[in-house]
């Protein structure tokens, strides 16, 4: 019983930590692009990487203040969204998907390349750039605090607090926008963009605005991740994270303000609980090591989550909080 409670506590910490915030912000951005506008962005992690490295490079390499680095990261995300949207948003949705996933992988390889090493430190990445942010915490960041059976450092608590404030503010912004005339046009574009165009609306501009806004949310997620880990390494920003963010969105429900937030928390809870629970079952002899070893757990938990998502898509494709009508997208 004690082991089960400990596993639940560890999973609960994971659902509230900076990684859950990272996926929540990525999923909020994807929700704006995919859930409301019908844009298939498979490269959301590229915006996150620019956000994280925007801070890291600005502080570590250029000697700029932390908050200037935040602006650099956001500006870089906006520029990337414009560069991706200009040639693709007038075409079918799959062209945007191909362009974004290729760009994300290309940027990762560029940032880890030898030619970029003077700026990004290549595969080693950058570190020691979050000191000014951690110093703003109103409590002692060198202490550890016990909360609901889990141990948090002062720095972890500060990052989590600021991160969840960002998630709340972002959710409120999406809530307000989607109930405004702009949001109603965006949802109409998702359903039938030809009809919206016939009414005199500039569909291209609305799509671009959605892509930029979603990219900014992705950049904020990358900043939280970089500050939480205290490092910015190119290989941290792999395309698999984009699809985990999509998993969070699908789990919670697309085109729902709280869908990506609840989905990210549940996803991290399930992943961590599966990891801890399987290791406990192996150590207690319930699962023979010949059948499943501790080294295989990290991969098996993703298999279990994948099976669960497939079942969810079969029996409730709109997700936990979603509406079935919201997933009938006009992806043209």
C-alpha positions in Angstrom: 0.0 0.0 0.0 2.8 2.4 0.9 4.5 1.6 -2.5 1.2 2.4 -4.3 0.8 5.7 -2.4 4.4 6.6 -3.2 3.8 5.9 -6.9 0.7 8.1 -6.9 2.6 10.9 -5.2 5.5 10.7 -7.7 3.0 10.7 -10.6 1.2 13.6 -9.1 4.4 15.6 -8.9 5.1 14.9 -12.5 1.6 16.0 -13.5 2.2 19.4 -11.8 5.9 19.9 -12.7 7.5 21.9 -15.5 7.3 19.0 -18.0 3.5 19.0 -17.7 3.6 22.8 -18.2 5.8 22.4 -21.2 3.4 20.0 -22.9 0.3 22.0 -21.8 1.7 25.2 -23.5 2.7 23.2 -26.6 -0.8 21.7 -26.7 -2.5 25.0 -26.2 -0.7 26.3 -29.2 -1.6 23.3 -31.3 -5.2 23.7 -30.1 -5.3 27.2 -31.6 -3.8 26.0 -34.8 -5.4 22.5 -35.2 -8.4 22.5 -32.9 -9.8 25.9 -33.9 -8.3 26.7 -37.3 -7.7 23.2 -38.7 -4.0 23.8 -39.4 -1.8 20.7 -39.3 1.4 21.8 -37.6 3.7 18.8 -37.0 6.6 21.0 -36.0 5.5 22.7 -32.8 8.7 21.6 -31.1 10.6 24.0 -33.5 8.9 27.0 -31.8 9.8 25.5 -28.4 13.4 25.1 -29.4 13.6 28.7 -30.6 12.0 29.9 -27.3 14.5 27.9 -25.1 17.6 28.8 -27.2 16.4 32.4 -27.5 16.9 32.7 -23.7 20.0 30.5 -23.5 21.9 32.2 -26.3 20.9 35.7 -25.3 22.1 35.2 -21.7 25.0 32.8 -22.1 26.5 34.0 -25.4 25.4 37.6 -25.8 25.3 38.7 -22.2 21.8 40.1 -22.4 19.3 40.3 -19.5 17.0 37.3 -19.0 13.9 39.2 -20.0 15.5 40.4 -23.2 16.1 36.7 -24.0 12.4 36.0 -23.5 11.6 38.7 -26.1 14.2 37.3 -28.5 12.7 33.8 -28.2 9.1 35.1 -28.9 10.3 37.2 -31.8 12.2 34.2 -33.3 9.0 32.1 -33.0 7.0 34.8 -34.8 9.6 35.0 -37.6 9.5 31.2 -38.0 5.7 31.2 -38.2 5.8 33.8 -40.9 8.4 32.0 -42.9 6.5 28.7 -42.7 3.1 30.3 -43.4 3.9 32.5 -46.3 4.6 29.7 -48.8 2.3 27.0 -47.4 -1.0 28.5 -46.0 -2.4 29.1 -49.5 -2.0 25.4 -50.3 -3.6 22.3 -48.9 -3.2 21.5 -45.2 -0.8 18.6 -45.8 1.8 21.0 -47.2 2.0 22.8 -43.9 2.4 19.5 -42.1 5.3 18.5 -44.3 7.0 21.9 -44.1 6.7 22.1 -40.3 8.0 18.6 -39.4 10.9 19.0 -41.9 11.7 22.5 -40.5 11.7 21.2 -36.9 14.1 18.4 -37.7 16.2 20.6 -39.8 16.6 23.2 -37.0 17.5 20.5 -34.5 20.2 19.2 -36.8 21.4 22.8 -37.5 21.6 23.7 -33.8 23.6 20.5 -33.0 25.9 20.9 -36.0 29.6 21.7 -35.9 29.0 25.0 -37.7 26.6 26.2 -35.0 28.8 25.2 -32.1 30.2 28.7 -31.5 26.6 29.8 -30.8 24.7 26.8 -29.5 27.6 24.6 -28.1 26.5 21.9 -30.5 25.4 18.6 -28.9 26.5 19.8 -25.4 24.1 22.7 -25.5 24.0 25.7 -23.1 23.5 26.0 -19.4 23.7 28.4 -16.4 21.4 31.0 -18.0 18.4 30.8 -15.6 20.1 32.2 -12.5 18.4 35.7 -12.8 15.0 34.0 -13.1 15.5 31.7 -10.1 16.8 34.6 -8.0 13.3 36.2 -8.3 11.7 33.5 -6.2 10.2 34.9 -3.0 11.5 31.9 -1.0 14.7 30.1 -0.4 15.5 28.2 -3.6 18.3 26.1 -2.0 15.8 24.5 0.4 13.7 21.5 -0.3 10.0 21.5 0.5 7.8 18.5 1.2 4.4 18.7 -0.5 1.9 15.9 -0.4 4.6 13.3 0.1 6.9 14.6 -2.6 10.1 16.7 -2.4 10.4 19.9 -4.3 13.4 22.2 -4.5 12.7 25.9 -4.1 13.7 26.4 -7.8 11.3 23.7 -9.0 8.4 25.3 -7.1 9.2 28.7 -8.6 9.3 27.4 -12.1 6.1 25.5 -11.6 4.3 28.5 -10.1 5.3 30.9 -12.9 4.6 28.1 -15.5 1.1 27.4 -14.3 0.4 31.2 -14.2 1.4 31.2 -17.9 -0.9 28.3 -18.6 -3.8 30.0 -16.8 -3.2 33.3 -18.6 -2.9 31.5 -22.0 -6.1 29.6 -21.4 -8.0 32.8 -20.5 -6.6 34.4 -23.6 -7.8 31.5 -25.8 -11.2 31.5 -24.0 -11.6 35.2 -24.8 -10.4 35.0 -28.4 -12.5 32.1 -29.3 -15.6 33.9 -28.2 -14.7 37.0 -30.1 -15.6 37.7 -33.8 -12.0 36.7 -34.6 -12.4 33.3 -33.0 -15.8 32.7 -34.7 -14.2 33.3 -38.1 -11.3 31.0 -37.2 -13.7 28.2 -36.4 -15.7 28.9 -39.5 -12.5 28.5 -41.5 -11.9 25.1 -40.0 -15.4 24.0 -41.0 -15.5 25.5 -44.5 -12.9 28.0 -45.6 -14.5 28.5 -49.0 -17.7 29.7 -47.4 -15.7 32.1 -45.2 -13.9 33.4 -48.3 -17.1 33.9 -50.1 -18.2 36.2 -47.3 -15.2 38.5 -47.9 -12.9 37.4 -45.1 -9.2 37.1 -45.8 -8.7 33.4 -44.9 -5.0 33.6 -45.4 -4.5 36.3 -42.8 -6.6 34.5 -40.2 -4.6 31.3 -40.7 -1.4 33.2 -40.4 -2.5 34.8 -37.2 -3.5 31.4 -35.8 -0.1 30.0 -36.8 1.8 32.8 -35.2 -0.3 32.7 -31.9 0.2 29.0 -31.6 3.9 29.3 -32.3 4.2 31.9 -29.5 2.6 29.4 -27.1 5.1 26.8 -28.2 8.0 29.2 -27.6 6.7 29.9 -24.1 6.6 26.1 -23.5 10.2 25.8 -24.7 11.3 28.6 -22.3 9.7 26.9 -19.3 11.4 23.6 -20.3 14.8 25.3 -20.7 14.5 27.2 -17.4 13.2 24.1 -15.6 16.1 21.9 -16.7 18.6 24.7 -16.5 19.9 23.7 -20.0 19.2 24.0 -23.7 20.3 21.0 -25.7 19.2 20.5 -29.3 18.4 16.8 -28.8 15.9 17.7 -26.0 13.7 19.2 -28.8 12.9 16.2 -30.9 9.8 15.8 -33.0 8.4 13.1 -30.7 7.6 15.9 -28.3 5.2 17.4 -30.8 3.3 14.2 -31.1 3.2 13.8 -27.3 1.6 17.3 -27.3 -0.9 16.1 -29.8 -1.6 13.1 -27.6 -2.3 15.5 -24.7 -4.7 17.5 -26.9 -6.5 14.4 -28.1 -6.7 13.0 -24.6 -8.2 16.2 -23.2 -10.3 17.2 -26.2 -9.5 19.4 -29.2 -11.2 22.8 -29.5 -11.8 23.0 -25.7 -10.0 25.6 -23.7 -9.0 23.3 -20.8 -8.6 20.2 -23.0 -4.9 20.6 -23.7 -4.2 21.5 -20.0 -6.0 18.6 -18.5 -4.7 16.3 -21.2 -1.1 17.3 -20.5 -1.5 16.7 -16.8 -3.1 13.3 -17.4 -0.5 12.3 -19.9 2.4 13.0 -17.6 0.6 11.4 -14.7 -0.1 8.2 -16.7 3.5 8.0 -18.0 5.1 8.5 -14.6 2.6 6.2 -12.8 3.2 3.5 -15.4 6.9 3.8 -15.0 6.9 3.7 -11.2 4.2 1.0 -11.1 5.9 -1.3 -13.5 9.2 -1.0 -11.7 7.5 -1.8 -8.4 5.8 -4.9 -9.9 9.2 -6.0 -11.3 11.0 -5.4 -8.0 8.3 -7.3 -6.0 8.4 -10.2 -8.4 4.9 -9.8 -9.7 6.3 -9.4 -13.2 9.2 -11.8 -13.9 12.3 -10.1 -15.0 12.6 -12.6 -17.8 9.3 -11.2 -19.2 10.0 -7.5 -18.6 13.2 -6.0 -17.3 13.6 -2.6 -15.6 15.5 -1.2 -18.6 12.5 -1.9 -20.8 10.0 0.0 -18.7 10.8 3.4 -20.3 9.7 2.1 -23.7 6.8 -0.1 -22.5 5.1 2.8 -20.8 4.8 4.6 -24.2 3.4 1.4 -25.7 0.7 1.3 -22.9 -0.1 5.0 -23.5 -0.3 4.4 -27.3 -2.8 1.5 -26.8 -4.8 3.7 -24.5 -5.0 6.5 -27.0 -6.0 4.0 -29.8 -8.9 2.8 -27.6 -9.8 6.4 -26.8 -9.9 7.3 -30.5 -12.1 4.3 -31.2 -14.6 4.8 -28.4 -14.4 8.5 -27.8 -12.5 10.3 -30.6 -13.4 13.7 -29.3 -11.4 13.1 -26.1 -12.5 13.4 -22.5 -14.0 16.9 -22.7 -14.3 17.3 -26.4 -17.4 17.5 -28.7 -17.6 15.0 -31.6 -18.6 17.8 -33.9 -15.3 19.6 -33.2 -13.2 16.8 -34.6 -14.9 16.8 -38.0 -12.3 19.0 -39.6 -12.2 20.3 -43.1 -8.5 19.6 -43.6 -8.0 20.7 -47.2 
